[in-house]
Amino acid sequence: MVRGAPVLMVGPDPGVVERELTAGELSCPACSGELRPWGHARRWLRDRATERVVRLRRGRCRSCLGTLVLLPVVTLGRRLDLAGVIGAALVAKAAGVGIGGSPPPWACPRRRCGAGCAGSPPEPSWSARSSPRWPTPWTPS
């Protein structure tokens, strides 16, 4: 049994996906019914150096009333990193890069686990922080 929200892999262009969804051209993977627009879902995605919240389209089946997230093919289900980052890491690992020493060029910055954690930098003051991360529409880079 898969936990979490069901997903449907769609093309990377949000305009095309929106047109297909509103035209009823996407079908439900569970019952093959017609998918219709049903709001958005937020999700963290990370490319090589950036990590941000994106808005992904949701669809709802007219037959079984199930909802699912329309996930672009450049992502992998339930993974923070984009497919290109994971692929570069696998290629580098196969070539023997990334064992000890400084991080390899494909490496992403580590996520902080919070103030007080061993090796964690101190929490910046409010004035030093960048602007808040608001959800943005998905745009492939």
Secondary structure, 3 states (H helix, E strand, C coil): CCCCCCEEEECCCHHHHHHHHHHCCCECCCCCCEEEEEEEEEEEEECCCCEEEEEEEEEEECCCCCEEEEEECCCCCCCCECHHHHHHHHHHHHCCCCCCCCCCCCCCCCCCCCCCCCCCCCCCCHHHCCCCCCCEECCCC
